[in-house]
Amino acid sequence: MYHGRTTGKGGSTPTQIYEQPPRILIVHIALPSWTDICSNLCEALQNFFSLACSLMGPSRMSLFSLYLVQNQHECILPFVQVKGNFAKLQACMSELRMLQREGCFRPQGTSLQLAVEDGLQQFKQYSRHVTTGTALSCTSLEITILTSQPGKEVVKQLEKGLKDIDLVRVRRLQVVEIAKGALDCMDTASPGEEPSSDESSVLGTDIDLQTIDNDIVSMESFFKAWLHNSGTDQEHIHLLLPSQSFSNISGGRDNPMCLKCDLQERLLSPSLLPGTADGSLRMDDPKGDFSTIYQMACQSWASRFKLRVIKALKSSGLCESVTYGLPFILRPTSCWQLDWDELETNQQHFHALCHSLLKREWLLLAKGEPKSQGHSLREPPSIFYVIVPSRSATLLVKAVATRELMLPSAFPLLPEDPPDDSLKLVEGVLDGLELEPTYNPLQICSRLYSHLSSSFAKPQGRLHASWEGRALRKAGQLQANRVRATVAPLPMTTAPGRAPKVPAARRASSEALFQFSKEEEEDEEEENPSGP
């Protein structure tokens, strides 16, 4: 929703909208379930990263690292910036697929614990090695462990192994159990459902446990949650309701009732992805619709963005043709800076509002009140929104047109009695259509993933081709793809009495990769000598 252009002066940078913590993904491999999981996981990861690397605007994911836990732990991708590194990420997916053919072994009891410790140490090393100009904006990270083993057993194992480890830099440690049997998610899942098949619960000391199905759609949905703005440092929006309508709740007629809410995107803007618009026509171009509610709310850190309700509407009295832009989800805030009693009361009032609007079959018309423009003589135009209730504990927010935007249109009434022959012909055509009770977008594929992946696969020129050819000629190994997937690790500090668990094949691959890079530089100097 952002194309690098801002409106107005001051305030926070647009990057704050999508600021996410660095992430480590640990894939816990065990036979025989890996054979069933491998292809689904690799395709889901490749689909997800094709999106994450293609999205225009600020990066929604900062740093990413990937570990494997087989008979021992192994880092196959040290921390990299996600944006601009699809080739490295895709190479790691290729390496994951190779494990299915190479064979896997039952992990040792301490392998997961060591992978977590190693990832944490790598993050500390990375934080110290980055230059001052590119210092990390986030000092904590999230670690996700994907496993096919019983989740509760893995959690107990981690609690026991990590009880003496300093996890102050770990914002979240999550165990995700991949269910052994898929539940046909594409046929049964509703687009409004959460990606997990079971609600996540907290076991022991700050370790989240979640279960997802072993199918591509469920895994994709889980990874896509990483694109959400999940910050809880403050609420996004204050929804203000007139005091005269809620005098018994608010306790006074002078002050409006204020519900503190967070915003969540419902879908990605197609205009942020290449190849999703017909030619140059973009129906939802963020350059022309920058002042959306999500942008303004997430940039109003100093003063909360306000939505002031001005009147109610009958649900049947809104024509969809006068709404525009992307819809957003409004939910009770989970800001950690509010005390528990205030959070609970705020949530109860929010749920009561949802219930009352559904019962009355009402919508709300609200006016956006962005932060003060200071002494500016140019007052920005107001933006109006409709707030729509749903059966879930959320509200839908959509921008609605005003007089200035409307174009004249004439809509003649539909004739009551169309000709019988035309009516029979059309009804016969309609009878031949398959009828679905609801629209489920998870069942509709546009081939966007393959399009985005192919856009990264364009030839990079003679130099890239010569590098690959030289590597294949000089390696003399069958695992050339693994060589290309290897990324040089940061220098690690090992605990006393514990040797780093890096396989000999991996060390040889890394040395071979650096040898190729050095030889490539020497050859390039010979081919392009400097000087007059």
C-alpha positions as CSV (number, residue, x, y, z in Angstrom):
1,M,0.0,0.0,0.0
2,Y,3.0,2.2,-0.2
3,H,5.0,3.2,-3.2
4,G,7.7,5.3,-1.5
5,R,5.7,8.6,-1.6
6,T,4.5,10.4,1.5
7,T,2.1,13.2,2.1
8,G,2.7,16.0,4.6
9,K,5.7,16.6,6.8
10,G,6.8,15.1,10.0
11,G,5.6,12.0,11.7
12,S,7.1,8.6,11.5
13,T,8.6,7.0,8.4
14,P,6.4,4.6,6.4
15,T,8.9,1.8,7.2
16,Q,7.4,1.7,10.7
17,I,4.2,0.4,9.3
18,Y,5.7,-3.0,8.4
19,E,8.5,-3.2,10.9
20,Q,8.9,-6.9,11.8
21,P,11.4,-8.7,14.0
22,P,14.2,-10.9,12.6
23,R,13.0,-14.5,12.2
24,I,14.7,-17.9,12.5
25,L,12.9,-20.9,11.1
26,I,14.1,-24.3,12.4
27,V,12.9,-27.3,10.4
28,H,12.9,-30.3,12.7
29,I,13.3,-33.4,10.4
30,A,12.5,-37.0,11.4
31,L,11.7,-40.1,9.5
32,P,9.4,-41.3,8.1
33,S,7.2,-38.2,8.2
34,W,9.6,-35.9,6.4
35,T,8.8,-37.7,3.1
36,D,5.2,-36.6,3.3
37,I,5.9,-33.1,4.5
38,C,8.9,-32.1,2.4
39,S,7.2,-31.2,-0.9
40,N,4.3,-29.3,0.7
41,L,6.7,-27.3,3.0
42,C,9.1,-26.4,0.2
43,E,6.3,-25.3,-2.2
44,A,4.6,-23.3,0.6
45,L,7.9,-21.6,1.5
46,Q,8.7,-20.8,-2.2
47,N,5.3,-19.4,-2.8
48,F,5.5,-17.2,0.4
49,F,9.0,-15.8,-0.4
50,S,7.9,-15.1,-4.0
51,L,5.4,-12.7,-2.5
52,A,7.6,-11.3,0.3
53,C,10.4,-10.6,-2.1
54,S,8.1,-9.0,-4.8
55,L,6.1,-6.6,-2.6
56,M,6.9,-3.0,-3.4
57,G,7.4,-0.5,-0.6
58,P,9.1,-1.0,2.7
59,S,10.2,-4.6,3.4
60,R,7.7,-6.4,5.6
61,M,10.3,-8.9,6.7
62,S,13.7,-7.8,7.8
63,L,16.1,-10.6,8.5
64,F,15.6,-14.3,8.0
65,S,17.7,-17.4,8.9
66,L,17.0,-21.1,8.2
67,Y,18.2,-24.1,10.3
68,L,17.8,-27.8,9.8
69,V,17.7,-30.3,12.6
70,Q,18.4,-33.9,11.5
71,N,20.9,-36.0,13.4
72,Q,22.5,-32.7,14.3
73,H,21.6,-29.0,13.8
74,E,22.8,-27.1,10.8
75,C,22.4,-23.5,9.6
76,I,21.8,-23.6,5.8
77,L,21.0,-19.8,5.6
78,P,22.6,-17.3,8.0
79,F,20.7,-14.0,8.4
80,V,19.9,-12.3,5.1
81,Q,17.6,-9.5,4.2
82,V,14.5,-11.1,2.6
83,K,14.0,-8.5,0.0
84,G,16.4,-8.9,-2.9
85,N,17.5,-12.4,-1.9
86,F,15.0,-14.6,-3.6
87,A,17.7,-16.6,-5.3
88,K,19.4,-17.5,-2.0
89,L,16.0,-18.4,-0.5
90,Q,15.1,-20.5,-3.5
91,A,18.4,-22.3,-3.3
92,C,17.7,-23.2,0.3
93,M,14.3,-24.7,-0.8
94,S,16.2,-26.8,-3.4
95,E,18.5,-28.0,-0.6
96,L,15.5,-29.0,1.5
97,R,14.1,-31.0,-1.4
98,M,17.4,-32.8,-1.7
99,L,17.2,-34.1,1.9
100,Q,14.3,-36.3,0.9
101,R,16.6,-38.2,-1.5
102,E,19.6,-38.1,0.7
103,G,17.8,-39.6,3.7
104,C,17.3,-38.3,7.2
105,F,18.0,-39.6,10.6
106,R,16.4,-39.4,14.0
107,P,17.5,-36.2,15.7
108,Q,19.5,-36.3,18.9
109,G,17.8,-35.2,22.0
110,T,19.7,-31.9,22.3
111,S,19.7,-30.9,18.6
112,L,16.7,-28.6,18.9
113,Q,18.1,-26.9,22.0
114,L,21.5,-26.4,20.2
115,A,19.8,-25.0,17.1
116,V,18.0,-22.4,19.3
117,E,21.2,-21.5,21.1
118,D,23.1,-21.3,17.8
119,G,20.5,-19.0,16.2
120,L,20.5,-16.7,19.2
121,Q,24.3,-16.6,19.2
122,Q,24.2,-15.8,15.4
123,F,21.8,-13.0,16.0
124,K,24.0,-11.5,18.7
125,Q,27.0,-11.8,16.4
126,Y,25.1,-10.2,13.5
127,S,23.9,-7.3,15.7
128,R,27.5,-6.6,16.7
129,H,28.9,-6.8,13.1
130,V,26.4,-4.6,11.3
131,T,27.6,-1.1,10.7
132,T,26.3,1.9,12.6
133,G,24.4,3.2,9.6
134,T,22.5,0.0,9.2
135,A,21.9,-0.8,12.9
136,L,19.1,-3.1,13.6
137,S,15.8,-1.3,14.6
138,C,14.7,-4.4,16.4
139,T,16.8,-5.9,19.2
140,S,14.8,-9.1,19.7
141,L,13.9,-11.9,17.3
142,E,11.2,-14.6,16.8
143,I,12.1,-18.3,16.5
144,T,9.7,-20.8,14.9
145,I,10.3,-24.6,15.1
146,L,8.4,-26.6,12.5
147,T,8.1,-30.3,13.5
148,S,6.2,-33.4,12.7
149,Q,6.8,-34.8,16.2
150,P,4.1,-34.4,19.0
151,G,4.2,-30.7,19.8
152,K,3.8,-31.0,23.6
153,E,6.8,-33.4,23.8
154,V,8.9,-30.9,21.8
155,V,7.8,-28.1,24.1
156,K,8.8,-30.1,27.2
157,Q,12.1,-30.9,25.6
158,L,12.8,-27.2,24.9
159,E,11.7,-26.1,28.4
160,K,14.1,-28.6,29.9
161,G,17.0,-27.8,27.6
162,L,16.7,-24.0,27.7
163,K,15.9,-23.4,31.3
164,D,19.4,-22.1,32.0
165,I,19.7,-20.1,28.7
166,D,19.3,-16.3,28.6
167,L,16.3,-15.8,26.2
168,V,15.9,-12.1,26.8
169,R,16.5,-11.4,23.1
170,V,13.8,-13.9,22.1
171,R,10.5,-12.0,21.6
172,R,8.7,-15.2,20.8
173,L,9.6,-18.9,20.7
174,Q,7.0,-21.0,18.8
175,V,6.6,-24.7,18.2
176,V,4.4,-25.5,15.2
177,E,3.4,-29.2,14.8
178,I,2.5,-30.3,11.3
179,A,-0.4,-32.7,11.6
180,K,0.3,-36.0,10.0
181,G,-3.0,-36.1,8.0
182,A,-4.3,-33.1,6.0
183,L,-7.9,-32.2,6.5
184,D,-8.6,-31.0,2.9
185,C,-8.2,-27.4,3.8
186,M,-9.0,-26.1,0.3
187,D,-12.4,-27.7,0.4
188,T,-13.4,-26.8,4.0
189,A,-11.5,-23.7,5.0
190,S,-13.2,-20.4,5.1
191,P,-11.3,-17.3,4.1
192,G,-12.1,-15.9,7.5
193,E,-10.6,-18.7,9.5
194,E,-7.2,-18.5,11.2
195,P,-4.4,-20.5,9.5
196,S,-4.1,-22.9,12.4
197,S,-6.3,-25.9,12.8
198,D,-6.0,-25.6,16.6
199,E,-5.9,-22.5,18.7
200,S,-2.4,-21.7,19.8
201,S,-1.8,-22.1,23.5
202,V,1.0,-21.1,25.8
203,L,2.8,-24.0,27.6
204,G,5.4,-23.6,30.3
205,T,7.7,-20.6,29.9
206,D,6.7,-18.5,27.0
207,I,6.7,-21.2,24.4
208,D,3.7,-21.1,22.0
209,L,2.3,-24.3,20.6
210,Q,0.3,-24.3,17.4
211,T,-0.9,-27.0,15.0
212,I,-1.3,-26.7,11.2
213,D,-2.3,-29.2,8.6
214,N,0.1,-30.9,6.2
215,D,-1.1,-29.1,3.1
216,I,0.3,-26.3,1.0
217,V,-2.6,-23.8,1.7
218,S,-2.3,-24.2,5.5
219,M,1.4,-23.7,5.5
220,E,1.2,-20.7,3.2
221,S,-1.4,-19.1,5.5
222,F,0.9,-19.6,8.5
223,F,3.9,-18.0,6.8
224,K,1.8,-15.1,5.4
225,A,1.0,-14.2,9.0
226,W,4.6,-12.9,9.1
227,L,3.5,-10.1,6.7
228,H,1.0,-8.7,9.2
229,N,1.9,-5.6,11.3
230,S,1.9,-7.4,14.6
231,G,3.3,-4.6,16.7
232,T,1.6,-4.1,20.1
233,D,3.5,-1.0,21.3
234,Q,0.3,1.1,21.0
235,E,-3.2,0.9,19.7
236,H,-3.7,2.0,16.1
237,I,-7.1,3.8,16.2
238,H,-9.5,5.4,18.6
239,L,-13.1,4.8,17.6
240,L,-15.1,7.6,19.0
241,L,-18.9,7.2,19.5
242,P,-21.2,10.1,20.4
243,S,-21.7,10.4,24.1
244,Q,-25.5,10.9,24.0
245,S,-25.9,7.4,22.5
246,F,-23.7,5.8,25.1
247,S,-24.1,8.0,28.2
248,N,-24.8,5.0,30.5
249,I,-21.5,3.3,29.4
250,S,-19.2,6.3,29.1
251,G,-20.3,7.8,32.4
252,G,-20.8,11.3,31.0
253,R,-22.5,13.2,28.2
254,D,-19.5,15.5,27.5
255,N,-16.9,12.9,26.6
256,P,-17.4,10.5,23.7
257,M,-17.0,6.8,24.3
258,C,-13.6,5.7,23.0
259,L,-12.9,2.2,21.9
260,K,-9.2,1.5,21.4
261,C,-8.6,-0.7,18.3
262,D,-6.0,-2.3,16.1
263,L,-6.1,-2.5,12.3
264,Q,-5.3,-5.5,10.2
265,E,-5.1,-5.9,6.5
266,R,-7.5,-8.3,4.9
267,L,-5.6,-8.8,1.7
268,L,-2.5,-7.7,-0.1
269,S,-2.9,-4.8,-2.5
270,P,-2.5,-6.2,-6.0
271,S,-0.9,-3.0,-7.1
272,L,2.1,-3.8,-4.9
273,L,2.9,-6.9,-7.0
274,P,4.3,-6.9,-10.6
275,G,2.1,-8.4,-13.2
276,T,-1.2,-8.1,-11.4
277,A,-2.6,-5.1,-13.3
278,D,-3.7,-4.9,-16.9
279,G,-1.2,-2.7,-18.6
280,S,-0.8,0.6,-16.9
281,L,-4.3,0.7,-15.4
282,R,-4.3,0.0,-11.7
283,M,-7.6,0.0,-9.9
284,D,-6.0,0.3,-6.5
285,D,-2.8,2.3,-7.1
286,P,-1.4,3.3,-3.7
287,K,0.2,6.3,-5.3
288,G,-3.3,7.7,-5.8
289,D,-4.7,6.4,-2.6
290,F,-1.9,6.9,-0.1
291,S,-4.1,8.5,2.5
292,T,-5.8,5.2,3.4
293,I,-6.9,4.6,6.9
294,Y,-4.1,2.0,7.5
295,Q,-1.4,4.4,6.4
296,M,-2.6,7.2,8.5
297,A,-3.3,5.1,11.5
298,C,0.2,3.5,11.5
299,Q,1.9,6.8,11.0
300,S,0.1,8.7,13.7
301,W,2.4,7.6,16.5
302,A,2.5,11.0,18.4
303,S,-1.3,11.3,18.4
304,R,-3.7,8.4,17.8
305,F,-5.6,8.4,14.5
306,K,-9.3,8.9,15.3
307,L,-12.5,7.6,13.6
308,R,-15.4,9.7,14.8
309,V,-18.8,8.1,14.3
310,I,-21.3,10.7,13.0
311,K,-24.4,8.7,12.2
312,A,-25.8,5.2,11.7
313,L,-27.0,3.7,8.4
314,K,-29.4,0.8,7.6
315,S,-27.4,-2.2,6.3
316,S,-29.6,-2.3,3.2
317,G,-29.0,1.4,2.6
318,L,-25.4,1.2,1.3
319,C,-24.6,0.7,-2.4
320,E,-21.3,-1.2,-2.9
321,S,-20.5,1.0,-5.9
322,V,-19.7,4.0,-3.6
323,T,-17.0,2.2,-1.6
324,Y,-13.4,2.2,-2.7
325,G,-9.9,1.1,-1.7
326,L,-8.9,-2.0,0.3
327,P,-11.0,-3.1,3.2
328,F,-9.5,-3.4,6.7
329,I,-10.3,-5.3,9.8
330,L,-10.9,-3.5,13.1
331,R,-10.4,-5.4,16.3
332,P,-10.0,-4.6,20.0
333,T,-6.4,-3.5,20.7
334,S,-3.9,-5.9,22.3
335,C,-1.5,-3.0,23.2
336,W,0.8,-4.2,26.1
337,Q,1.0,-0.8,27.6
338,L,-2.6,-0.8,28.7
339,D,-3.4,-2.5,32.0
340,W,-5.3,-5.7,32.1
341,D,-8.6,-4.2,33.4
342,E,-8.6,-1.6,30.7
343,L,-7.9,-4.2,28.0
344,E,-10.7,-6.4,29.2
345,T,-13.3,-3.5,29.5
346,N,-12.3,-2.2,26.1
347,Q,-12.8,-5.7,24.6
348,Q,-16.2,-6.1,26.2
349,H,-17.4,-2.7,24.9
350,F,-16.2,-3.6,21.5
351,H,-18.0,-6.9,21.4
352,A,-21.2,-5.2,22.7
353,L,-21.0,-2.8,19.8
354,C,-20.6,-5.6,17.3
355,H,-23.6,-7.4,18.8
356,S,-25.8,-4.3,18.9
357,L,-25.1,-3.4,15.3
358,L,-25.9,-6.9,14.1
359,K,-29.1,-6.9,16.1
360,R,-30.2,-3.6,14.7
361,E,-28.9,-4.3,11.2
362,W,-27.0,-1.1,11.2
363,L,-23.7,0.3,9.8
364,L,-21.8,3.2,11.1
365,L,-20.6,6.2,9.1
366,A,-17.4,7.6,10.5
367,K,-15.1,10.6,9.7
368,G,-11.4,10.2,9.8
369,E,-9.5,12.7,12.0
370,P,-5.8,12.5,11.4
371,K,-3.3,14.1,13.6
372,S,-3.0,17.9,13.8
373,Q,-1.3,19.6,10.8
374,G,0.1,22.3,13.2
375,H,-0.1,25.9,11.8
376,S,-0.6,24.8,8.2
377,L,-3.2,27.0,6.4
378,R,-4.1,24.1,4.1
379,E,-6.6,21.9,5.8
380,P,-6.6,18.3,4.3
381,P,-9.9,17.0,3.0
382,S,-11.8,14.6,5.2
383,I,-12.1,10.9,4.5
384,F,-15.3,9.0,5.4
385,Y,-15.6,5.3,6.2
386,V,-18.4,2.8,6.7
387,I,-18.0,0.4,9.6
388,V,-19.7,-3.0,9.0
389,P,-20.3,-5.6,11.7
390,S,-19.8,-9.3,11.2
391,R,-20.4,-12.6,13.0
392,S,-16.8,-12.6,14.1
393,A,-15.5,-10.3,16.9
394,T,-14.3,-7.8,14.3
395,L,-15.6,-4.9,12.3
396,L,-14.9,-4.2,8.6
397,V,-13.8,-0.7,7.6
398,K,-14.2,0.6,4.0
399,A,-13.6,4.0,2.6
400,V,-16.8,5.6,1.1
401,A,-17.1,8.2,-1.6
402,T,-18.2,11.8,-0.9
403,R,-19.9,14.3,-3.2
404,E,-16.7,15.6,-4.7
405,L,-15.8,12.1,-6.0
406,M,-19.1,11.1,-7.5
407,L,-19.8,11.1,-11.2
408,P,-23.3,11.5,-12.6
409,S,-24.9,8.2,-13.5
410,A,-28.3,7.2,-14.7
411,F,-29.6,3.7,-13.7
412,P,-33.0,2.8,-15.3
413,L,-35.2,0.5,-13.3
414,L,-35.2,-3.2,-14.2
415,P,-38.3,-4.2,-16.3
416,E,-40.6,-6.4,-14.3
417,D,-41.5,-8.8,-17.1
418,P,-38.7,-9.6,-19.6
419,P,-39.6,-11.6,-22.7
420,D,-40.4,-15.2,-22.0
421,D,-38.0,-16.6,-24.6
422,S,-35.1,-14.5,-23.3
423,L,-35.9,-15.5,-19.8
424,K,-36.0,-19.2,-20.6
425,L,-32.7,-19.0,-22.5
426,V,-30.9,-17.2,-19.7
427,E,-32.3,-19.4,-17.0
428,G,-31.2,-22.5,-18.9
429,V,-27.7,-21.1,-19.0
430,L,-27.7,-20.3,-15.3
431,D,-29.0,-23.7,-14.4
432,G,-25.9,-25.2,-16.0
433,L,-23.5,-23.3,-13.6
434,E,-22.1,-24.9,-10.5
435,L,-23.6,-23.2,-7.5
436,E,-21.4,-22.7,-4.4
437,P,-22.9,-21.4,-1.1
438,T,-19.9,-19.1,-0.4
439,Y,-16.9,-17.6,-2.2
440,N,-13.7,-19.2,-0.9
441,P,-10.6,-17.4,-2.4
442,L,-8.4,-20.3,-1.2
443,Q,-9.9,-22.4,-4.0
444,I,-9.1,-19.9,-6.7
445,C,-5.6,-19.7,-8.1
446,S,-4.4,-17.0,-10.5
447,R,-0.9,-18.5,-11.2
448,L,0.6,-15.5,-9.4
449,Y,3.2,-17.5,-7.5
450,S,4.7,-19.0,-10.7
451,H,4.6,-15.6,-12.4
452,L,6.5,-14.0,-9.5
453,S,9.0,-16.8,-9.2
454,S,9.7,-16.7,-13.0
455,S,10.3,-13.0,-12.8
456,F,13.3,-13.7,-10.5
457,A,14.6,-16.4,-12.8
458,K,15.5,-14.0,-15.7
459,P,19.2,-14.3,-16.9
460,Q,21.6,-12.1,-14.9
461,G,24.1,-11.8,-17.8
462,R,27.3,-13.5,-18.9
463,L,29.1,-13.0,-15.5
464,H,26.5,-15.0,-13.6
465,A,26.5,-17.8,-16.2
466,S,30.3,-18.0,-16.2
467,W,30.3,-18.3,-12.4
468,E,27.9,-21.2,-12.5
469,G,29.9,-23.0,-15.3
470,R,33.2,-22.4,-13.5
471,A,31.7,-23.8,-10.2
472,L,30.4,-26.9,-11.9
473,R,33.6,-27.6,-13.7
474,K,35.9,-27.1,-10.7
475,A,33.8,-28.5,-7.9
476,G,34.0,-32.1,-9.1
477,Q,31.1,-33.0,-6.8
478,L,27.6,-34.3,-7.2
479,Q,26.3,-31.7,-4.8
480,A,26.9,-28.6,-6.8
481,N,23.4,-27.2,-5.9
482,R,24.3,-27.5,-2.3
483,V,27.4,-25.4,-2.9
484,R,25.4,-22.6,-4.4
485,A,22.9,-22.7,-1.5
486,T,25.7,-22.4,1.1
487,V,26.1,-18.9,2.6
488,A,29.2,-18.1,4.7
489,P,28.3,-18.1,8.4
490,L,29.3,-15.4,10.8
491,P,32.2,-16.3,13.2
492,M,30.5,-18.2,16.1
493,T,31.5,-18.3,19.7
494,T,31.1,-21.8,21.0
495,A,30.3,-22.7,24.6
496,P,33.2,-24.3,26.6
497,G,33.5,-28.0,26.0
498,R,31.1,-28.0,23.1
499,A,32.3,-28.3,19.5
500,P,30.3,-26.5,16.8
501,K,28.2,-29.0,14.9
502,V,29.1,-28.2,11.3
503,P,29.2,-31.2,9.0
504,A,32.5,-31.8,7.1
505,A,30.6,-31.7,3.8
506,R,29.2,-28.3,4.7
507,R,32.7,-27.0,5.5
508,A,34.0,-28.3,2.3
509,S,31.1,-26.7,0.4
510,S,31.8,-23.3,2.0
511,E,35.5,-23.5,1.2
512,A,34.7,-24.5,-2.3
513,L,32.3,-21.6,-2.7
514,F,34.8,-19.0,-1.5
515,Q,37.4,-20.5,-3.7
516,F,35.1,-20.1,-6.7
517,S,34.3,-16.5,-5.7
518,K,38.1,-15.7,-5.5
519,E,38.9,-17.3,-8.8
520,E,35.9,-15.5,-10.4
521,E,37.3,-12.2,-9.2
522,E,40.8,-13.0,-10.6
523,D,39.3,-14.1,-13.9
524,E,37.2,-11.0,-14.1
525,E,40.3,-8.8,-13.5
526,E,42.0,-10.7,-16.4
527,E,39.0,-10.2,-18.7
528,N,38.5,-6.5,-17.8
529,P,42.0,-5.1,-17.0
530,S,42.0,-1.7,-15.4
531,G,44.0,1.2,-16.7
532,P,44.0,3.4,-19.8
